[in-house]
Amino acid sequence: MQNTVNILVLVSGNGSNLQALINADQRGALGTGRIAATLADRAGVYAMERARLANVPALLQTPNKALPITQRRQDLSDRVLQLCRERDIGLIVLAGFLSILVDDIIHEYAGRIINVHPSLLPKFGGVGMYGERVHQAVLDAGEPESGCTVHLVDAGTDTGLILLQRRVPVLAGDTAATLAERIHHEEHIAIVEGTALMVTQIAAS
Ligand code: GAR
């Protein structure tokens, strides 16, 4: 029998992608994976409420704003890594997580951290490209289509190996909000597919 893969889902906001993963876990669509915990980098986000409602441990680790940005990222990353070690986490899923992970966690979990991004990478990725900013940039560029990407996380921002993408058309009259909504629907499918794929690989390794 294959080993259980403990999954940590990192969140910063509404948590609709977390909800898709929770639903998938509950219907057995993550194979031998199970959501072991959720971790937010800010208090009061709805994602944490979703975790509580589903009886998933909801952890909070906020950045230390007294530190300069480089050390702040390192400090938060090291605290997340410590929790991963303590909880025997096999896969980390970034589901709308807005802090940047650096250094040891990236190396120790190489090939075992995935992210969902709301564009067709490599287009419209990188530092500062998140949420509605991405969709506005797509509209401003006059793109005929957009979508979402699930990719491995490496030391860059949105640069890791692409696992899968789902596409949507950009429609006449779209706003950042309407485009975001269409893409969110695809993200909820993509994040489950990407997580299940990684679970299968990790469980077999
Ligand atoms: C999602 O659209 C996700 O792709 C995006 O944040 C949103 C979170 O929504 N992530 C990024 O932009 C990361 N660069 P959710 O909280 O409802 O899952």
Residues whose N, C-alpha, C, O or C-beta is under 5 A from the ligand:
A	BS01	GAR	G13 N14 G15 S16 N17 L18 A95 G96 F97 V116 H117 P118 M129 Y130 G131
